[in-house]
């Protein structure tokens, strides 16, 4: 154990000297986590990352291999990387960052030699699906903010693959807020393969000395009459649309005060009508879509600002003018009461009362109370933009938003985000206005006030936000509540769920303590993080657990000689030999929106590869390419004038001998108001004109099974190899002529055949006049003009 003055530090061969402060609770948590798949629950700001670092250092020193740390956002990934490079005695180039800004080829190369990889989960998921990396040699995976491991989040797939592929796996999950109740927490544990839960709360004596009380104040804000009138006008339209749904027997609700549960029930009822081929279901769905738009507008005017509402209205107007705009969007902007609300919003030139209250709160903190820094959290990027501009007139203010662009609002790059955080830490400005991107885990410096522009309806996000204050000294949290709006409902929901979560955490802690007492080796689990003898005391006089050995040994190892050494084969990371009998399936990058490629990658004997395919969605051999279409997408090509599907199948026909079209989903003849003969005609064209096999599947699971069967048959039974360029036999003269003509202005193979049948030679097609072209079936004025423009225009690069 290293000591500098009164400060004690952790010693380990892979840790930088005098860098990691020695905190008993962190050592205890790391001791438990180093041998079992463990969920570590620790309040925000108390060093969950340090616990993971201690486990990583021990695993790398004791077992070898490499470590993987996953974090949900790019700024958080970069923050962890900076910390690990400072803390670990490992060359900086061996600690690598994987985000979408690093190319796939570079990631593949970096993975080979890295000791520690710190990444966003989506990137790792894609690399696993594409077989660019493997997890066999990974001896420790950390899932930061692991409460996200629900539903289809990438953490779940990565954990499944890790337990399946790794030779010596160890999982550490970290969260200050793992779930709202025991069921949610257990779901996270199940999804990550965790079987041990370690909980530390602020009530624990070892933790309490590092925490400070945080006062939470909520302030009610009364909305002015002009704002309420805009809201009421929008709610009247909601109630009118509800009446239409009541007439369909979908709901008995008549008030605009709807919950998300109410909306989901309505959607389920409408879907049942659609499934029973009742046209009322489609009308109802459109009305429900309009209700959702109206509710969003109400949320903006109630809880955000009139300026945010104006921006939302503008986006809806633009959407209604776009090609393919939904009827719900068109009705929304043309509804007289909505147009009146738009007019009033444009004329409103006063401050929303939340703006003035936010300004007053910040002035009190920075001026009267001599504070240095404030964070303002808001749900809306529109509000973040407007607040930054408004508060910037009074304080030195910067925004902090995500990277995705949004109409009327540019996102921030990773470098811009990091620059803003660095400047905030250095006290170069006073107020940070942030969306949710700064809620989770980011090492935002200690602030004097966290201001919620609006409450959030989840305990997890509320806890994460509050964790930005109260680390070094007593902190303050203020929540602005618009009276008689969903703000109040969200606040009480969040408060109730926070109380429930704290109760569940205490229960889990009790269960964990009971389990720990029953384990025969409970002391051994704490046994590798300290060399202090059982009878010795720390400088503070507190008894030290008889374990806690390894991090305070002179060289980081036990001095008990052979008794503590593992058998020669234990802990060695084996390298599995590749299986020569694997079946390869190449998937297009865009197919990652579905679960098919991901599910295929988990199947034994299947190796997936990701490419940006110029032809098809899946390549199964040198002669089989698959174009996958949902029934909805297929019908869109018949109703929207979009002929891209036929062009895609035409490309597949030119490159592969056996093109396959998979139509996925039910209701081919029932889903849309399309005449059955039009559907039959399209299917006939695919089969006869393009020579494609059309196969039907029920859902993504069925498609996955079919792809595996075809690929296995092609590669094992027929001994064919995969080729992303195809291996079709040489074209006949007629096919070559069709190919040349079809490439003119992208007119496609069907029109090409019609032109050749009319003019007999390619040369004649090229020299035909526009009037002659118009005589050909399938060639209209636009197509004829385009053909002549391509053929007759002067070449100019």
RAFEN-V424035 format. One record per backbone hydrogen bond with DSSP energy under -1.0 kcal/mol. NH is the residue of the N-H (numbers start at 1). CO is the residue of the C=O. If there is no record, write none. Layout:
NH|CO / NH|CO
This chain:
2|9 / 4|7 / 7|4 / 9|2 / 10|20 / 11|551 / 15|12 / 16|87 / 22|8 / 27|23 / 28|24 / 29|25 / 30|26 / 31|27 / 32|28 / 33|29 / 34|30 / 38|171 / 39|196 / 40|173 / 41|198 / 42|175 / 46|43 / 51|47 / 52|48 / 53|49 / 54|50 / 55|51 / 56|52 / 57|53 / 58|54 / 59|55 / 60|56 / 61|57 / 62|58 / 63|59 / 64|59 / 66|137 / 67|115 / 68|140 / 69|117 / 70|142 / 71|119 / 77|73 / 78|74 / 79|75 / 80|76 / 81|77 / 82|78 / 83|79 / 84|80 / 85|81 / 86|82 / 87|83 / 88|84 / 89|14 / 90|88 / 94|91 / 95|92 / 96|116 / 98|118 / 102|99 / 107|103 / 108|104 / 109|105 / 110|106 / 111|107 / 114|110 / 115|94 / 116|94 / 117|67 / 118|96 / 119|69 / 120|98 / 124|120 / 125|121 / 126|122 / 127|123 / 128|124 / 129|125 / 130|126 / 131|128 / 132|127 / 133|127 / 138|135 / 139|66 / 141|170 / 142|68 / 143|172 / 144|70 / 146|174 / 148|145 / 149|146 / 150|148 / 153|150 / 156|153 / 158|154 / 159|155 / 160|156 / 161|157 / 162|158 / 163|159 / 164|160 / 165|161 / 166|162 / 167|136 / 172|141 / 173|38 / 174|143 / 175|40 / 185|181 / 186|182 / 187|183 / 188|184 / 189|185 / 190|186 / 191|187 / 192|188 / 194|189 / 195|37 / 196|37 / 198|39 / 200|41 / 204|201 / 208|204 / 210|207 / 211|208 / 212|470 / 215|475 / 217|477 / 219|479 / 221|481 / 228|224 / 229|225 / 230|226 / 231|227 / 232|228 / 233|229 / 234|230 / 235|231 / 236|232 / 237|233 / 238|234 / 239|235 / 240|236 / 241|237 / 242|238 / 243|239 / 244|240 / 245|241 / 246|242 / 247|243 / 249|246 / 250|245 / 258|256 / 263|259 / 264|260 / 265|261 / 266|262 / 267|263 / 268|264 / 269|265 / 270|266 / 271|267 / 272|268 / 273|269 / 274|270 / 275|271 / 276|272 / 277|274 / 278|273 / 281|278 / 283|279 / 284|280 / 285|281 / 286|282 / 287|283 / 288|284 / 289|285 / 290|286 / 291|287 / 292|288 / 293|289 / 294|290 / 295|291 / 296|292 / 297|293 / 298|294 / 299|295 / 300|296 / 301|297 / 302|298 / 303|299 / 304|300 / 305|300 / 309|305 / 310|306 / 311|307 / 312|308 / 313|309 / 314|310 / 315|311 / 316|312 / 317|313 / 318|314 / 319|315 / 320|316 / 321|317 / 325|322 / 330|326 / 331|327 / 332|328 / 333|329 / 334|330 / 335|331 / 339|335 / 340|336 / 341|337 / 342|338 / 343|339 / 344|340 / 345|341 / 346|342 / 347|343 / 348|344 / 355|352 / 356|352 / 357|353 / 358|354 / 359|355 / 360|356 / 361|357 / 362|358 / 363|359 / 364|360 / 365|361 / 366|362 / 367|363 / 369|364 / 371|365 / 374|430 / 375|449 / 376|432 / 377|451 / 378|434 / 384|380 / 385|381 / 386|382 / 387|383 / 388|384 / 389|385 / 390|386 / 391|387 / 392|388 / 393|390 / 394|391 / 395|391 / 398|431 / 400|433 / 406|409 / 409|406 / 412|402 / 417|413 / 418|414 / 419|415 / 420|416 / 421|417 / 422|418 / 423|419 / 424|420 / 425|421 / 426|422 / 427|424 / 428|423 / 430|396 / 431|396 / 432|374 / 433|398 / 434|376 / 435|400 / 438|435 / 439|436 / 444|442 / 447|468 / 448|373 / 450|476 / 451|375 / 452|478 / 453|377 / 462|458 / 463|459 / 464|460 / 465|461 / 466|462 / 467|463 / 468|465 / 469|466 / 475|213 / 477|215 / 478|450 / 479|217 / 480|452 / 481|219 / 483|221 / 488|485 / 490|486 / 491|487 / 492|488 / 493|489 / 494|490 / 495|491 / 496|492 / 497|493 / 498|494 / 499|495 / 500|496 / 501|497 / 502|498 / 503|499 / 504|500 / 505|501 / 506|502 / 507|503 / 508|504 / 509|505 / 510|506 / 511|507 / 512|508 / 513|509 / 514|510 / 515|511 / 516|512 / 517|513 / 518|514 / 519|515 / 522|519 / 525|521 / 527|524 / 536|533 / 538|542 / 541|538 / 548|526 / 552|549 / 553|550 / 563|560 / 564|561 / 570|567 / 572|569 / 582|579 / 583|605 / 585|607 / 586|619 / 587|609 / 588|617 / 589|611 / 591|588 / 592|589 / 593|590 / 594|591 / 599|595 / 600|596 / 601|597 / 603|600 / 606|603 / 607|583 / 609|585 / 611|587 / 613|611 / 617|626 / 618|626 / 619|586 / 620|624 / 621|624 / 622|721 / 626|618 / 627|660 / 629|662 / 631|664 / 634|630 / 635|631 / 636|632 / 637|633 / 639|635 / 640|636 / 647|643 / 648|644 / 649|645 / 650|646 / 651|647 / 652|648 / 653|649 / 654|650 / 655|651 / 656|652 / 658|623 / 660|625 / 661|693 / 662|627 / 663|695 / 664|629 / 665|697 / 671|667 / 674|672 / 678|675 / 679|675 / 680|676 / 681|677 / 682|678 / 683|679 / 684|680 / 685|681 / 686|682 / 687|683 / 688|684 / 690|685 / 692|686 / 693|659 / 695|661 / 697|663 / 703|699 / 704|700 / 705|701 / 706|702 / 707|703 / 708|704 / 709|705 / 710|706 / 711|707 / 712|708 / 713|709 / 714|710 / 715|711 / 716|712 / 717|712 / 718|713 / 720|714 / 727|622 / 736|732 / 737|733 / 738|734 / 739|735 / 740|736 / 741|737 / 742|738 / 743|739 / 744|741 / 746|743 / 747|744 / 748|742 / 752|748 / 753|749 / 754|750 / 755|751 / 756|752 / 757|753 / 758|754 / 759|755 / 760|756 / 761|759 / 765|761 / 766|762 / 767|763 / 773|769 / 774|770 / 775|772 / 776|773 / 779|776 / 784|780 / 785|781 / 786|782 / 787|783 / 788|784 / 789|785 / 790|786 / 791|787 / 792|788 / 793|789
